[in-house]
Amino acid sequence: MLLVINVKLLVTMLILAIETSCDETALALLEATGGLRAPKFKILKNLVSSQIEIHRPWGGVVPNLAKREHIKNLPLVFEELIGGKKIHPVRNLALTRAPEGPLGRAISNGVKPDLLAVTVGPGLEPALWTGVGFAKELKKDIFKKIPLIGANHLEGHLYSVLLDNKLKLSEIFPAVALIVSGGHTILLRVDSLVKWKKLGETRDDAVGEAFDKAAKMLNLPYPGGPEIQKLAAKGNFEAVNFPRPMMRDKNYDFSFSGLKTSVLYYLRDNPKANRADVAASFQKAAVDVLVAKTIRAANEFKVKSVILSGGVAANTFLREMLGNAVRKNGWNFLVPPMNFNTDNATMIAAAAYIQHLRKKNHAIRAQANLNL
């Protein structure tokens, strides 16, 4: 039997990706090859400009502030990405079209990707529009003949585990994937690289949102997730028996608003409580629910792997607890390296590559409520 290989799918593609879904201005250059059967990625540049210090005094992300910072930072990060000298913020926040500006340098430096990608959703609409507008400007002024892909941020999180993957796809799928972030808590059954089914999601607060709100109750700074983890390391997670909402329900949905409210009432009724014990007990309750539902789904669907991704996947306690449970059952545990859990453009490039091969594209406009 003659094996026919599509050579085009094996040729290396250079992808330039833009991510501005929330409070990170991120650009990346990624080399991708292997097609849908064996995708491989080489990260050439991965740049992220964080806005944490700007939003911290407000206790959360302020959409219009995020928009302002993205507009200011996009030309600067792009300038660094293409290898030019860093430039200082200027009043004219649009790209400079003169030969000495970043657009001119991109042309002179010979930066010519095969694919241009931008996050179109989900996310904060004002923030998303900045990335979309910037991508359109790049296509209009430099990359006229290069395809522009509108990428799904959640697919980026799902595919982020492939950035440092050593397994064959046949060793990964079928899998169960848990995507956890400030805006989403989703459990998927993933049959292949391009086929999945949503098993359940949060009915109210996402787990990352619950972490942020609990941190605020404990007078911890934004972002709350890392601060809860840091404080919890000093506490006793058996000190307070917080509820595990929906943990034993037969479905795969989640709810974290009740857990958050329990923390509020406990602190109200116990003003002298040990904050580290409260943080540790809250974290343990939230993680117990995530682990229990994920492992139950993995058993039900007879998986080969469990995937963990999203911003909350950077929580070391969650990684440890879920990883131990997964390995105990003999499954593969896939989780991105730490710097690819939080928002970044490299995962957007990976998602765009797979979308391009599937001939799938999202409209190039901000879609705040885009889902899987």
C-alpha positions as CSV (number, residue, x, y, z in Angstrom):
1,M,0.0,0.0,0.0
2,L,1.4,3.4,-1.1
3,L,1.5,6.0,1.7
4,V,0.8,9.5,0.4
5,I,2.1,12.4,2.4
6,N,1.0,16.0,2.0
7,V,4.3,17.7,1.8
8,K,2.8,21.1,2.3
9,L,1.8,20.2,5.8
10,L,5.4,19.2,6.7
11,V,6.9,22.5,5.5
12,T,7.8,24.8,8.4
13,M,5.5,27.8,8.8
14,L,6.5,31.0,10.5
15,I,3.6,32.4,12.6
16,L,3.4,35.9,14.1
17,A,0.7,36.0,16.8
18,I,-0.9,38.8,18.8
19,E,-2.7,38.4,22.1
20,T,-4.6,41.2,24.0
21,S,-7.6,39.5,25.5
22,C,-7.2,40.9,29.0
23,D,-4.2,42.7,30.7
24,E,-1.2,41.2,28.9
25,T,0.1,42.7,25.7
26,A,1.8,39.7,24.0
27,L,3.4,38.9,20.7
28,A,5.2,35.8,19.5
29,L,7.1,34.3,16.6
30,L,6.6,30.5,16.3
31,E,7.8,27.9,13.8
32,A,5.3,25.1,13.3
33,T,5.6,21.9,11.3
34,G,4.2,18.4,11.1
35,G,0.6,19.1,10.2
36,L,-2.4,17.7,12.2
37,R,-0.8,14.3,12.6
38,A,2.3,15.4,14.4
39,P,2.5,19.1,15.1
40,K,5.8,20.4,16.4
41,F,6.5,23.9,17.5
42,K,9.7,25.9,17.9
43,I,9.4,29.1,19.9
44,L,11.5,31.9,18.4
45,K,10.3,34.8,20.4
46,N,7.7,35.1,23.2
47,L,7.2,38.6,24.5
48,V,4.7,39.7,27.2
49,S,4.2,43.1,28.6
50,S,2.3,42.9,31.9
51,Q,-0.2,45.4,33.2
52,I,-0.4,44.0,36.7
53,E,1.1,47.1,38.5
54,I,-1.4,49.4,36.7
55,H,-4.5,47.4,37.7
56,R,-3.3,46.4,41.2
57,P,-4.6,49.6,42.9
58,W,-8.0,48.9,41.5
59,G,-8.1,45.3,42.7
60,G,-8.8,43.9,39.2
61,V,-8.6,44.6,35.5
62,V,-10.2,47.9,34.4
63,P,-11.1,47.4,30.7
64,N,-10.5,51.0,29.6
65,L,-7.1,51.1,31.3
66,A,-6.3,47.8,29.7
67,K,-7.2,49.2,26.3
68,R,-5.1,52.3,26.8
69,E,-2.0,50.2,27.8
70,H,-2.5,47.8,24.9
71,I,-2.6,50.7,22.4
72,K,0.6,52.1,23.9
73,N,2.5,48.8,24.2
74,L,1.6,47.1,21.0
75,P,4.0,49.1,18.8
76,L,6.7,48.8,21.5
77,V,6.5,45.1,21.8
78,F,6.3,44.7,18.0
79,E,9.4,46.8,17.7
80,E,11.3,44.4,20.1
81,L,9.8,41.4,18.3
82,I,11.2,42.3,14.9
83,G,14.7,43.0,16.4
84,G,14.7,46.8,16.2
85,K,15.8,49.1,19.0
86,K,13.3,49.7,21.7
87,I,11.5,53.0,21.3
88,H,9.9,55.2,24.0
89,P,6.2,55.7,24.3
90,V,5.0,58.7,22.2
91,R,1.8,60.7,22.0
92,N,1.0,59.2,18.6
93,L,0.0,55.7,19.6
94,A,-0.4,54.4,16.1
95,L,2.3,52.6,14.3
96,T,4.9,54.8,12.7
97,R,4.9,54.4,8.9
98,A,8.1,56.3,8.3
99,P,11.2,54.2,7.2
100,E,12.7,54.7,10.7
101,G,9.6,53.5,12.4
102,P,8.7,49.9,13.4
103,L,6.8,49.2,10.2
104,G,9.8,50.4,8.1
105,R,12.2,48.3,10.2
106,A,10.0,45.2,9.8
107,I,10.3,45.5,6.1
108,S,14.0,46.1,6.1
109,N,14.6,43.3,8.6
110,G,12.9,40.9,6.3
111,V,10.3,39.7,8.8
112,K,7.9,37.8,6.7
113,P,5.6,35.3,8.4
114,D,3.5,32.7,6.6
115,L,0.6,33.4,8.9
116,L,-0.6,36.3,11.0
117,A,-2.8,35.5,14.0
118,V,-4.7,37.5,16.5
119,T,-7.0,36.6,19.5
120,V,-10.6,37.6,18.7
121,G,-12.2,36.1,21.8
122,P,-13.2,35.4,24.5
123,G,-12.0,38.3,26.6
124,L,-12.6,42.0,27.4
125,E,-14.0,43.6,24.3
126,P,-12.1,46.9,24.5
127,A,-8.8,45.0,24.9
128,L,-9.6,42.5,22.1
129,W,-10.3,45.4,19.7
130,T,-6.8,46.8,20.2
131,G,-5.2,43.5,19.1
132,V,-7.6,43.1,16.2
133,G,-7.0,46.7,15.0
134,F,-3.2,46.2,15.2
135,A,-3.3,43.0,13.3
136,K,-5.4,44.6,10.5
137,E,-2.9,47.4,10.4
138,L,0.0,45.0,10.0
139,K,-1.8,43.2,7.2
140,K,-2.7,46.4,5.4
141,D,0.8,48.0,5.6
142,I,3.3,45.1,5.6
143,F,1.8,41.6,5.3
144,K,-0.7,42.2,2.5
145,K,-0.7,38.7,1.0
146,I,-0.3,36.8,4.2
147,P,-3.5,35.1,5.7
148,L,-4.8,36.6,8.9
149,I,-6.3,34.1,11.3
150,G,-8.8,35.0,14.1
151,A,-7.8,32.7,17.0
152,N,-9.9,31.4,19.9
153,H,-8.2,32.2,23.2
154,L,-9.6,29.0,24.8
155,E,-8.3,26.8,22.0
156,G,-4.9,28.5,22.6
157,H,-5.0,27.3,26.2
158,L,-6.0,23.8,25.1
159,Y,-3.2,23.6,22.6
160,S,-0.6,25.2,24.9
161,V,0.3,21.7,26.2
162,L,1.7,20.9,22.8
163,L,4.4,23.6,23.1
164,D,6.6,21.3,25.2
165,N,5.1,17.9,24.3
166,K,7.2,14.8,23.8
167,L,4.3,12.3,23.3
168,K,2.8,11.2,20.0
169,L,-0.8,12.2,19.5
170,S,-1.8,8.5,19.6
171,E,-0.4,8.4,23.2
172,I,-2.4,11.5,24.2
173,F,-5.9,10.9,22.9
174,P,-8.6,10.3,24.0
175,A,-8.1,12.7,26.8
176,V,-10.0,14.8,29.3
177,A,-9.0,18.5,29.5
178,L,-9.6,20.9,32.4
179,I,-9.3,24.5,31.3
180,V,-9.2,26.8,34.4
181,S,-8.7,30.6,34.4
182,G,-10.1,33.8,35.7
183,G,-13.1,33.7,33.4
184,H,-13.5,30.0,32.6
185,T,-13.8,26.6,34.3
186,I,-14.4,24.0,31.6
187,L,-14.1,20.2,31.4
188,L,-13.8,18.7,28.0
189,R,-13.7,15.2,26.5
190,V,-11.0,15.5,23.8
191,D,-11.1,12.7,21.2
192,S,-8.4,14.1,18.9
193,L,-6.6,17.3,18.0
194,V,-9.7,18.6,16.3
195,K,-12.6,16.9,18.0
196,W,-13.9,17.5,21.5
197,K,-17.1,17.8,23.5
198,K,-17.8,20.0,26.5
199,L,-18.7,17.9,29.5
200,G,-19.4,20.7,31.9
201,E,-18.5,24.2,33.0
202,T,-19.0,26.6,35.8
203,R,-22.6,27.8,36.5
204,D,-21.4,31.0,38.2
205,D,-17.9,32.1,39.2
206,A,-14.9,30.6,37.4
207,V,-12.4,29.1,39.8
208,G,-9.8,31.9,39.0
209,E,-12.4,34.5,39.8
210,A,-13.2,32.8,43.1
211,F,-9.4,32.9,44.0
212,D,-9.3,36.6,43.3
213,K,-12.4,37.3,45.4
214,A,-11.2,35.2,48.3
215,A,-7.9,37.0,48.1
216,K,-9.6,40.3,48.3
217,M,-11.5,39.2,51.4
218,L,-8.1,38.3,53.0
219,N,-6.8,41.8,52.1
220,L,-4.3,40.3,49.6
221,P,-3.2,42.3,46.5
222,Y,-4.3,41.6,42.9
223,P,-3.9,39.2,41.2
224,G,-5.3,37.0,44.0
225,G,-4.4,33.5,42.7
226,P,-0.6,33.7,43.3
227,E,-1.2,35.5,46.6
228,I,-3.6,32.8,47.9
229,Q,-1.1,30.1,46.9
230,K,1.8,31.9,48.7
231,L,-0.2,32.5,51.9
232,A,-1.7,28.9,51.8
233,A,1.8,27.4,51.9
234,K,2.0,28.7,55.5
235,G,-1.3,27.4,56.6
236,N,-3.2,24.2,57.5
237,F,-5.7,23.2,54.9
238,E,-7.6,21.1,57.4
239,A,-8.2,24.1,59.7
240,V,-11.6,25.1,58.1
241,N,-14.0,22.6,56.5
242,F,-15.2,24.7,53.6
243,P,-17.9,23.2,51.3
244,R,-17.0,21.4,48.1
245,P,-19.9,22.6,45.8
246,M,-21.2,20.1,43.3
247,M,-18.3,17.7,43.9
248,R,-20.5,14.6,44.2
249,D,-23.1,15.7,41.7
250,K,-23.4,13.3,38.8
251,N,-22.9,16.0,36.2
252,Y,-19.6,17.7,35.3
253,D,-20.6,21.3,36.0
254,F,-18.9,23.5,38.6
255,S,-20.0,26.2,41.1
256,F,-17.7,28.3,43.1
257,S,-19.9,31.2,44.3
258,G,-21.0,29.2,47.4
259,L,-17.4,28.5,48.4
260,K,-16.6,32.1,48.0
261,T,-19.6,33.1,50.2
262,S,-18.5,30.6,52.8
263,V,-15.1,32.3,53.1
264,L,-16.9,35.7,53.5
265,Y,-19.1,34.4,56.3
266,Y,-16.3,32.6,58.0
267,L,-14.1,35.7,58.1
268,R,-17.1,37.8,59.3
269,D,-17.8,35.4,62.2
270,N,-14.1,34.7,63.0
271,P,-12.3,38.1,62.7
272,K,-9.2,36.8,64.4
273,A,-8.9,33.7,62.2
274,N,-5.5,32.7,61.0
275,R,-5.5,34.0,57.4
276,A,-3.0,31.4,56.2
277,D,-5.3,28.6,57.5
278,V,-8.3,30.2,55.7
279,A,-6.3,30.5,52.4
280,A,-5.1,26.9,52.6
281,S,-8.5,25.6,53.5
282,F,-10.1,27.6,50.6
283,Q,-7.5,26.4,48.1
284,K,-7.9,22.8,49.2
285,A,-11.7,22.9,48.8
286,A,-11.5,24.4,45.3
287,V,-8.8,22.0,44.2
288,D,-10.6,19.0,45.6
289,V,-13.6,19.8,43.4
290,L,-11.5,20.2,40.3
291,V,-9.6,17.0,40.9
292,A,-12.6,14.9,41.8
293,K,-14.6,15.8,38.7
294,T,-11.7,15.5,36.3
295,I,-10.6,12.1,37.6
296,R,-14.2,10.8,37.5
297,A,-14.6,12.0,33.9
298,A,-11.2,10.4,33.0
299,N,-12.4,7.1,34.4
300,E,-15.8,7.2,32.7
301,F,-14.3,7.9,29.2
302,K,-11.3,5.6,29.5
303,V,-8.7,8.2,28.6
304,K,-5.0,7.9,27.9
305,S,-4.3,11.4,29.2
306,V,-5.5,14.3,31.4
307,I,-4.8,17.8,30.2
308,L,-4.6,20.8,32.6
309,S,-4.3,24.4,31.1
310,G,-5.2,28.0,31.7
311,G,-4.0,30.6,34.1
312,V,-5.0,28.7,37.2
313,A,-2.9,25.8,36.0
314,A,0.0,27.8,37.3
315,N,-1.1,27.0,40.8
316,T,1.4,24.5,42.0
317,F,-0.9,22.9,44.6
318,L,-3.4,22.1,41.8
319,R,-0.7,20.8,39.5
320,E,0.6,18.5,42.3
321,M,-2.8,17.2,43.5
322,L,-4.2,16.6,40.0
323,G,-0.9,15.3,38.7
324,N,-0.6,12.8,41.5
325,A,-4.1,11.5,41.0
326,V,-3.6,11.2,37.2
327,R,-0.3,9.3,37.5
328,K,-1.8,7.0,40.2
329,N,-4.3,5.9,37.6
330,G,-1.6,5.3,35.0
331,W,-2.5,8.1,32.6
332,N,-0.3,10.7,31.0
333,F,-0.5,14.2,32.6
334,L,-0.1,17.1,30.2
335,V,0.4,20.6,31.6
336,P,2.2,23.6,29.9
337,P,5.4,25.0,31.3
338,M,4.7,27.7,33.9
339,N,5.2,30.6,31.5
340,F,2.7,29.3,29.0
341,N,-0.2,28.9,31.5
342,T,-1.0,32.6,31.7
343,D,-2.0,34.6,28.7
344,N,0.7,34.6,25.9
345,A,0.8,34.8,22.1
346,T,2.7,31.6,21.6
347,M,-0.4,29.5,22.4
348,I,-2.4,31.7,20.0
349,A,0.2,31.0,17.3
350,A,-0.3,27.2,17.9
351,A,-4.1,27.5,17.8
352,A,-3.9,29.5,14.6
353,Y,-1.6,26.9,13.0
354,I,-4.1,24.1,13.7
355,Q,-7.1,26.3,12.7
356,H,-5.3,27.1,9.4
357,L,-4.8,23.4,8.6
358,R,-8.5,22.8,9.4
359,K,-9.4,25.7,7.1
360,K,-11.2,27.2,10.1
361,N,-11.3,30.9,10.9
362,H,-13.2,33.2,13.2
363,A,-14.4,36.6,12.0
364,I,-11.7,39.2,12.5
365,R,-13.6,41.2,15.1
366,A,-13.7,41.3,18.9
367,Q,-16.0,38.5,20.2
368,A,-16.0,38.8,24.0
369,N,-18.2,35.8,24.5
370,L,-16.6,33.4,22.1
371,N,-16.6,29.8,23.5
372,L,-15.4,26.4,22.5
